[in-house]
Amino acid sequence: MKLNLVRPLAFFDLEATGINIGADRIVEISVIKLHPDGSEDVKTWRINPEMPIPIESSLIHGIYDEHIKDEPTFKAIAPLVAQFIDNSDLAGFNSNKFDIPMLMEEFLRAGVLFDLDNRHFVDVQNIFHQMEQRTLKAAYQFYCSKDIINAHSAEADTRATMEVLLAQIERYENQEWEDKKGNKSIPVVNHVEGLHKFTNLNRPVDFAGRLAFNDEGEEVFNFGKHKGKKVEDIFNVEPSYYSWMMQGDFPLYTKRKLEGIYKRWNDKKQAERQQKTAQPKPVAQEIAKPEAPKPVSQKIFNKPFENKPFKKKEEPAVPVNEDMLKLLADKFKKG
């Protein structure tokens, strides 16, 4: 089927370092420019984002740091991209929420004027979601080929939900499914544990989706400026974020789960502090010093001087020998 076009329609898709439009960068852009006569022009650019590509993103789109280290920056190719799609309307899948806003962020950083006024935007995902309604009524008709009698009464809706699940298990028996990372499995199975895993792929911590588990089973923030960052890491660098959430307009269950994470984090911090204080401090080895002379008692100086005769030190007696006897005999010899 040929599209009825007045001017070219540029279908385009971006691969990026992540999904944060303000912080992440484009690593690849591909454009199919469909002309009114049915002809096409195709352009694809690999781009150096000037920042590391997180491994989580690389596993999805297959582009790693070594693939783009020698590629031009977006600023270098921005004029070429703008010129290629200048006279075109824009189309994509989820392009209104992601691709177009991110492309405009890159144009603005590069200082390239790209006017969106008077262009048409076709988001194919919106057509899909709006035409294939995601309501219980639509699911009941699709899977069970029946209309809900007394729709929106609690019992009728509950029974319809049960019948839809039974029909889903039967329809998707042994049907293979592939996730975003290319992992294949048969997820719709006839046991609750398997159905739980498949219906909680986002792995929420709090059901409202403000907190989620990463691949390592660690709690991360799933919104705002800290999206994708571990909760405990943020407590380390910005503990006030906990107070802001606890005082903010968040669901009570979200606050309860956050409180539990904070308590666990705080307990670990206290244990670390106690461990540090319990460790004995190393004692420096002191160098032996000569003993100081003992002070002379003041009593010695105050004691009066006693005039006692000097006693000559007694010497040990010399044993008597023959010479001494001869001398004595000569001395007392009568004349």
PyMOL commands that set and color helices and strands:
alter all, ss='L'
color gray80, all
select helices_A, chain A and resi 55-61+65-68+74-84+95-110+124-131+136-144+154-171+192-198+224-226+231-237+240-247+252-278+298-302+322-331
alter helices_A, ss='H'
color red, helices_A
select strands_A, chain A and resi 9-16+26-34+40-46+89-92+121-123+177-178+184-185+211-213+219-221
alter strands_A, ss='S'
color yellow, strands_A
deselect
rebuild
show_as cartoon
